[in-house]
Amino acid sequence: MAQSGLPDYLLDPNAVLKDQVKWRYDKVPDYTRLRADYELDKKVEHKPGTLSFYVNNLVKNWEIEASYKIDGREWRTIDPDLYKFKSNDGPWLSVDEMLKLGTYNAVIGESEYYSSENSNFTVSHKTFKRAIRSFGWEVLEVYSELPTVVFTWRHFGVFHGAYKAYNRDGNQIESQPTNELLDITGMGIAHMTPDLRIASIHVYRPVVLSIYDPAELFRQMTKNGISIVGKLPDSMRPQKSTSTTMGGKCPMLGKL
């Protein structure tokens, strides 16, 4: 694939940080430390001009947009009219639904360790950013060509701050940091448009490869044990509905 004429978000992992858009918290996010830590702990060096190099940059820019651009129409890495996201056997989510839930809530769901229903976008991001230093992401291997890209990925970062969150039972749990590198892997399928934007992404745990169990992250984060430190106030309990939350949708977490 020739580089000339390609979107900048395939060539530069920080391309969308230069965009003049409506940013969450009214400022451009700072990825300096995350990128530096990524270089220290990554496993793969992607050669410029290879498909894995492009996919690695694409998803890094998509993560920036999903986390910090508050208007889905300003996400350049996707086609907002087609875009949908799915984790394991959960529901397909539109860009607006992802903006409401947040990226963490879109993939984690309900368990003894965490509850997306008892959280929201802002709280979920604060929870994990306080606990994990520089939660980096990288492509490990790409298995197919465009327009449908199948790839394996890795999410990693040092567990350096106390993890505190509400679980599915409404208990506020806490686990002390191990100061060890958290390391989880998974598989993704991205369907691309002819102009190289994302139409859909499905991340999941295929049975054959036995990867991407969201609970694996929490098993690593709770080596020092779990303490119940509080209870979700009744006033904060979500109303039961048929909305597109991830509760009970993830088969791996649902068995815990």
C-alpha positions as CSV (number, residue, x, y, z in Angstrom):
1,M,0.0,0.0,0.0
2,A,1.6,3.3,-1.1
3,Q,1.8,6.0,1.5
4,S,1.0,8.8,-0.9
5,G,-2.6,10.0,-0.5
6,L,-3.3,8.0,2.6
7,P,-5.1,9.6,5.5
8,D,-2.8,11.1,8.1
9,Y,-4.3,8.9,10.9
10,L,-2.7,5.8,9.2
11,L,0.7,7.4,9.2
12,D,0.9,9.2,12.5
13,P,-0.5,7.8,15.8
14,N,-1.1,11.3,17.0
15,A,-2.6,12.8,13.9
16,V,-6.1,13.6,15.3
17,L,-4.5,15.5,18.2
18,K,-3.9,18.3,15.7
19,D,-7.6,18.7,14.9
20,Q,-9.5,21.9,15.8
21,V,-12.6,20.2,17.3
22,K,-14.7,20.1,20.5
23,W,-12.5,18.3,22.9
24,R,-13.7,16.7,26.2
25,Y,-12.6,18.8,29.1
26,D,-12.2,21.7,26.6
27,K,-8.5,20.9,25.9
28,V,-6.4,18.7,23.7
29,P,-5.4,15.6,25.6
30,D,-1.7,15.1,26.4
31,Y,-0.4,11.7,25.2
32,T,3.3,12.4,25.8
33,R,3.8,10.1,28.7
34,L,1.6,7.3,27.3
35,R,3.6,7.3,24.0
36,A,6.9,7.2,25.9
37,D,5.8,4.3,28.1
38,Y,4.4,2.6,25.0
39,E,7.9,2.6,23.4
40,L,9.4,1.1,26.6
41,D,6.9,-1.8,26.9
42,K,5.7,-2.6,23.4
43,K,6.4,-6.0,21.9
44,V,6.2,-5.3,18.2
45,E,8.1,-2.9,16.0
46,H,5.9,-2.2,13.0
47,K,7.8,-1.4,9.8
48,P,6.5,1.8,8.1
49,G,4.5,1.0,5.0
50,T,3.2,-2.3,6.2
51,L,-0.5,-3.0,6.9
52,S,0.2,-3.6,10.6
53,F,1.9,-0.2,10.8
54,Y,-1.2,1.4,9.3
55,V,-3.7,-0.5,11.5
56,N,-1.6,0.2,14.6
57,N,-1.8,4.0,13.9
58,L,-5.5,3.8,12.9
59,V,-6.6,2.3,16.2
60,K,-4.5,4.6,18.2
61,N,-6.2,7.6,16.6
62,W,-9.6,6.0,16.9
63,E,-8.9,5.5,20.7
64,I,-8.1,9.2,21.0
65,E,-11.3,10.2,19.2
66,A,-13.5,7.7,21.2
67,S,-12.1,9.0,24.5
68,Y,-11.8,12.7,23.9
69,K,-13.9,14.0,20.9
70,I,-17.4,14.7,22.2
71,D,-19.0,15.0,18.7
72,G,-19.1,11.7,16.8
73,R,-19.3,13.7,13.5
74,E,-15.8,15.0,14.2
75,W,-14.3,11.5,14.5
76,R,-12.2,11.3,11.3
77,T,-11.2,7.6,11.7
78,I,-14.8,6.4,11.2
79,D,-17.8,6.9,9.0
80,P,-20.3,8.1,11.6
81,D,-23.3,7.0,9.5
82,L,-22.1,3.4,9.3
83,Y,-20.0,3.0,12.4
84,K,-20.8,0.4,15.0
85,F,-18.8,-1.3,17.8
86,K,-19.3,-4.7,19.4
87,S,-17.5,-6.5,22.3
88,N,-17.9,-10.3,22.5
89,D,-21.6,-11.1,22.3
90,G,-22.7,-7.7,23.4
91,P,-24.9,-5.4,21.4
92,W,-23.7,-3.3,18.4
93,L,-23.2,0.3,19.6
94,S,-23.4,3.4,17.4
95,V,-21.0,6.3,17.8
96,D,-23.6,8.2,19.9
97,E,-24.1,5.1,22.2
98,M,-20.4,4.8,22.7
99,L,-20.1,8.5,23.5
100,K,-22.8,7.9,26.2
101,L,-21.3,4.8,27.7
102,G,-17.6,5.4,27.3
103,T,-15.0,3.0,25.9
104,Y,-14.4,1.1,29.1
105,N,-18.1,0.5,29.7
106,A,-18.6,-0.6,26.1
107,V,-16.2,-3.5,26.6
108,I,-16.3,-4.5,30.3
109,G,-19.9,-5.0,31.3
110,E,-21.0,-6.5,34.6
111,S,-19.0,-8.6,37.1
112,E,-17.8,-9.0,40.7
113,Y,-15.1,-6.6,39.8
114,Y,-16.9,-3.8,37.9
115,S,-20.3,-2.6,36.7
116,S,-20.8,-0.5,33.7
117,E,-24.4,0.1,34.8
118,N,-23.2,1.6,38.0
119,S,-20.7,3.9,36.2
120,N,-20.6,6.5,33.4
121,F,-18.2,7.8,30.8
122,T,-16.4,10.2,33.1
123,V,-16.3,8.0,36.2
124,S,-15.0,5.0,34.2
125,H,-12.2,6.9,32.7
126,K,-11.1,8.4,36.0
127,T,-11.2,4.9,37.6
128,F,-8.8,3.3,35.2
129,K,-6.6,6.3,34.6
130,R,-6.0,6.7,38.3
131,A,-5.2,3.0,38.7
132,I,-3.2,2.3,35.5
133,R,-0.2,4.3,34.3
134,S,-0.2,4.7,30.5
135,F,-2.7,2.0,29.4
136,G,-1.1,1.5,26.0
137,W,-2.4,-0.4,23.0
138,E,-0.6,-2.1,20.1
139,V,-1.4,-4.4,17.2
140,L,0.4,-7.7,17.5
141,E,-0.3,-9.3,14.1
142,V,-2.6,-8.6,11.1
143,Y,-4.1,-11.7,9.4
144,S,-6.0,-10.3,6.4
145,E,-6.0,-7.5,3.9
146,L,-8.4,-4.6,3.3
147,P,-11.4,-4.0,3.4
148,T,-11.8,-6.5,6.3
149,V,-8.9,-6.4,8.7
150,V,-8.5,-9.2,11.2
151,F,-5.8,-8.5,13.9
152,T,-4.7,-9.4,17.4
153,W,-3.9,-6.7,19.9
154,R,-2.4,-6.1,23.3
155,H,-3.4,-3.6,26.1
156,F,-0.8,-2.9,28.8
157,G,0.2,-0.6,31.6
158,V,1.6,-0.5,35.1
159,F,-1.0,-0.9,37.9
160,H,0.3,1.9,40.1
161,G,-2.7,3.3,41.9
162,A,-5.5,1.9,44.0
163,Y,-8.4,0.4,41.9
164,K,-11.8,1.4,43.3
165,A,-15.1,0.9,41.6
166,Y,-18.7,-0.3,42.1
167,N,-19.4,-3.9,41.1
168,R,-22.6,-5.6,39.8
169,D,-23.9,-6.1,43.3
170,G,-23.6,-2.4,44.1
171,N,-20.6,-3.0,46.4
172,Q,-17.7,-0.5,46.2
173,I,-14.6,-2.6,46.0
174,E,-10.9,-1.6,46.3
175,S,-7.7,-3.4,45.4
176,Q,-4.2,-2.1,46.1
177,P,-1.7,-1.7,43.3
178,T,0.9,-4.3,42.5
179,N,3.2,-2.0,40.5
180,E,3.4,-4.7,37.9
181,L,2.7,-4.5,34.2
182,L,-0.9,-5.4,33.4
183,D,-1.0,-7.3,30.1
184,I,-4.2,-8.4,28.2
185,T,-4.6,-9.5,24.6
186,G,-7.5,-9.9,22.2
187,M,-8.6,-10.1,18.6
188,G,-10.4,-7.5,16.5
189,I,-12.2,-7.4,13.1
190,A,-12.4,-4.0,11.5
191,H,-14.5,-3.4,8.3
192,M,-13.2,-0.4,6.4
193,T,-14.8,1.9,3.9
194,P,-13.3,2.5,0.5
195,D,-11.9,5.8,1.8
196,L,-10.2,4.0,4.7
197,R,-12.5,4.9,7.5
198,I,-13.9,2.4,10.1
199,A,-17.4,1.1,9.4
200,S,-17.4,-1.4,12.2
201,I,-15.1,-2.9,14.9
202,H,-15.8,-6.2,16.7
203,V,-13.4,-7.2,19.6
204,Y,-13.9,-10.6,21.0
205,R,-12.4,-13.8,22.5
206,P,-12.4,-16.5,19.9
207,V,-12.6,-20.0,21.4
208,V,-9.6,-21.4,19.4
209,L,-7.2,-18.6,20.4
210,S,-8.6,-18.3,24.0
211,I,-7.8,-14.6,24.1
212,Y,-9.6,-11.4,25.2
213,D,-11.3,-12.3,28.4
214,P,-12.1,-8.9,30.0
215,A,-12.0,-10.5,33.4
216,E,-8.3,-11.3,32.9
217,L,-7.5,-7.6,33.5
218,F,-9.2,-7.7,36.9
219,R,-7.6,-11.0,37.9
220,Q,-4.3,-9.2,37.4
221,M,-5.5,-6.2,39.3
222,T,-6.8,-8.1,42.3
223,K,-3.7,-10.1,43.2
224,N,-3.5,-8.2,46.5
225,G,-7.1,-9.1,47.3
226,I,-10.4,-7.2,47.3
227,S,-11.9,-5.1,50.1
228,I,-15.5,-3.9,50.2
229,V,-15.3,-0.2,51.2
230,G,-18.7,1.0,50.5
231,K,-22.2,0.5,49.0
232,L,-23.8,2.2,46.0
233,P,-26.4,4.7,47.3
234,D,-30.0,3.9,46.3
235,S,-30.2,7.3,44.7
236,M,-27.4,6.4,42.3
237,R,-28.8,3.0,41.2
238,P,-29.7,2.9,37.5
239,Q,-33.3,2.4,36.4
240,K,-33.9,-1.0,34.9
241,S,-34.5,-0.7,31.2
242,T,-33.8,-2.3,27.9
243,S,-31.2,0.3,27.0
244,T,-27.9,-0.6,25.3
245,T,-25.8,-1.2,28.4
246,M,-23.3,-4.0,28.5
247,G,-24.7,-5.6,31.6
248,G,-25.1,-9.4,31.2
249,K,-24.0,-9.2,27.6
250,C,-20.5,-10.4,28.0
251,P,-20.4,-14.2,28.2
252,M,-17.0,-14.3,29.9
253,L,-17.9,-11.9,32.6
254,G,-21.4,-13.3,33.0
255,K,-20.0,-16.6,34.3
256,L,-18.1,-15.0,37.2
